[in-house]
Amino acid sequence: MTATAPPFGRSPSASAPRRPLAVAGLLAALAGVVFGLLLAVAGPASAHAALTGSDPQDGAVVAAAPKAVTLTFSEQVAMGEGSIRVLDPAGKRADTGDAPRDLHSGSTVKYGVSLHTGLPDGTYTVAWQAVSADSHPVSGAFTFSIGAPSETAVALPDSEAGGGLVGTLYGIARYAAYAGFIVLAGGAAFVLACWQRGAGARPLQRLVVRGWMTLTAATLAMLLLRSPYTGSGKLGDAFDLDGLKAVLDTKPGAALVSRLLLLGASALFIAVLFGTYAKREDEREKKDLTFGLAIGGAVIAAGIAGTWALAEHASTGIQPGIAMPVDVLHLLAVAAWLGGLTALLIALYRTPDITAGAVRRFSRIAFISVLVLTATGIYQSWRQVGSWSALTGTGYGQLLLVKVGLVAVLVGVAGISRRWTARLATGGGTDADTSAATPETDGTQTPQAAAPEDPARTAQLARQQAAVATAEKKRIRDADPDRSGLRRSVLAEVGVAVVLLAVTTILTSTEPGRTEEEAARSSAPAAAPVASGPVNLTLPFDTGGENGKGTVRMDLDPGRTGANVVHLWIDGIDGKAMDVPEVKLAFTLKSKDIGPLPAVPVRLTEGHWTSTGIQIPIAGNWNVAVTVRTSDIDQITVDKNVKIG
């Protein structure tokens, strides 16, 4: 390796430590892992407004053509022209093409479209797409039949709205927006509330400015991607002016524009903070300016946080009037804690002048932030989950448990940081005077020793002297074990915080547990997974009488719509054929209100019964009930859900 001379004649020993580069590399790698996590779990955005009913129902067979098709949702949705399309078996529009009619009644959210008269028999496809009240696109499709099911040329969409490349880019922009806001608001708060001298530190200035730039760029990207994200899904439509105009007329579009306006105000705030404020020397004037900046910054930060609360989860569902201010407090507490933590990490690694007093002040702010986060988080969890079963039985609840676990880890690491802070305060290591590390003490030539007739050489030596002094000051600081321990624990906190932010971003694009359970209650019960083709069931029974225990084995062939043949075998507890007086069957498709369709098998031999010509009208999750009578008074009905067709 070839050695090169340091700039301004500085010796290699005076070079800045390379630890910050290692920290930056570690954080960059961690951010890459997080973005990989986002890409891995990002698929179509989960529906926040769920389809809870329709008329006709999915898979229904109606005798006569209905005059209209209606859809019912769990919460408010936005619909436009073409949001509901009804297609005939040939793929042509069967609806009149008008915009969906708002059929709200009380708390019931319902939309409908009229159909043409004289529709022929066959299977019709209903495809719908909307935007839920919390800004996420939702879509789906189902079929119904007039007269009898038929072949259809319509292919049901295999992807949902909000997916694909556009959905992935939009998700990354949402993550970047959260991260930018946290760094911007938290970094500025750290300077004002914890370490006012940090306003003149270039590393902290760059951190806050980059947070502003990230949030601004992410907001612009979301504004451009909003139209294809909720509509066509084509990246090229991001620059469609008509689509952008339509976005501006929506609540999410208005929130994004408001955020951009507030970012303009925050740019002025940053200019004052790192310009006039950083240069102000008079303590009285600086105190007055601190108060003004604190009030102005708090208003701007609350306004930016409000753009999320007004357009996402908090704005819909139960108690939105309480949920929105709670959401603003939650975001501000996150920014004060995690953004301040990032600023503290940068200060510990890049600025040798950070004081123990500043660390103690941040420790107190972080503690208060955790209390606010706990209170607001409990309320938000109750509001979005609603029940213990949803906490463990839904994707939202499970992600919430992961988030709670990460917060617990973060609080644990923060406790370690508080202990290091206490040691610093006791030992005074961070506040120690390092003015002795000057060129005069280590023998470096002073600028006055330079030839007076060579001002360029004098300036060069002055720069070298300052560099050596700074390097020595950093060396003394870095040698402090308490400071090093604090840096390591804060670095660990920031690492956990980056992952926590990724989980939170995924959580905001996941269907709330309360909504998911409501939708599940409106749909058919889950069916036992079976392979395609013939259906095979094993059902144990116990009529309670003498010799009343046994097992029913059933084969349904071919196991699809149309005519089927059933074979039943009755086995005793010894595994041998068991003769019983009577066996009955019933098939019910509860989701479509079809059935029960009865069947009376005939006895072939001992323990073997059969029934032919059993008609299964449509595919679905059928409930198969078998009634076994073992004596004149002892009988029982056992059932199981299976997918047929």
Disulfide bonds with the S-S distance in Angstrom:
none
